[in-house]
Amino acid sequence: MSATAPDPVLAIDIGGTSLRLALISAEGDTIGDITRHDVRFAADGCADPGAMLGLMAPHVEAAQMRAQSELRIGISLCGNVDLLSGDAILVPNLGWRNVPFGRLVSEHFQAPVCVATDVRQAALAEAIWGAGRGVRNFAWATVGTGYGGYLFLNGRLYGGAHGFAGNFGHMTLDERKGFPCGCGRRGCFETFVAGPALARAGQAAHDAGDSAILASLAEDGIISTRAVFRAIELGDAAATQIVNDAIRLICINLGGMVNTLDIDLIVMGGGVTEAAPWFVERVNADIRAYLMTVEAQSNLRVLRESMPNAALWGAAAHVFAVEGVFPRDLLEEGLDHRVIGVE
Ligand SMILES: [Zn+2]
């Protein structure tokens, strides 16, 4: 790195089960290892923000020691975040509602901070360092604990009127037959295709006595998402049908989005896409049946995420973009993008 290159950013990705940290340079390289901690939950089922600051502290101090200038922190959070204030508006997996997390981190460590939702950070990382580089219109899609994504349209992140664009997982598929959704409604696509839906369907097959293989993989009678994918590897028909059904619904959902927006790239991440090496390739093949135009049928690419954890990389990319290291017009239009900072 040259003497004028910006210092790396301490990137932090906070999911529903784990917190990951890494120092990431403007070239998109990690300096040192990616560290992982389990998120700790209090007795009320909520993650304690103070405990999270405690997990971060040794990493922040080590990074501050090695920084040439003031250490900046980028954060990716698994829920809705107000981009300007850095407040966590609603993070169901952490039990957070209106937690001013960006300000807490900034004040606690006396450091400038940028915070945004994980899907948005992942899309930004793909736009800067990944498969979205040079692509004017694409979507990021995550299939994991939830199902959803973020949009990059006309060469920049697209937040919509309130910063909530990209919630295609919360299009209603069938509110009459569907299950309750984390968003408070019922029958969203997410309730049919995300990891918990696959586990639930596997559980139902097991409880009905439909699969000796699933029965052999049950732990204390419980079928996990991982067990459903393991059952497929073992040739189980019920598990294969469950994931085939989910892939079909994902293709209907994403295909409809391609027909609506005329995007030519979808980058997919999340635990379910990582559970089987063929998952994203299957979406890439099967989605063709739901595309309206021959142009989309021939040009659309559905790819796996370009980085080990695009949301973590995006947390760093966010800081660099706000600082102008990358063009600021990659970011959402009409917002005064700033770091949450100490004066
Ligand atoms: Zn929903």
Residues whose N, C-alpha, C, O or C-beta is under 5 A from the ligand:
A	BS01	ZN	G169 H170 C181 G182 C183 C188
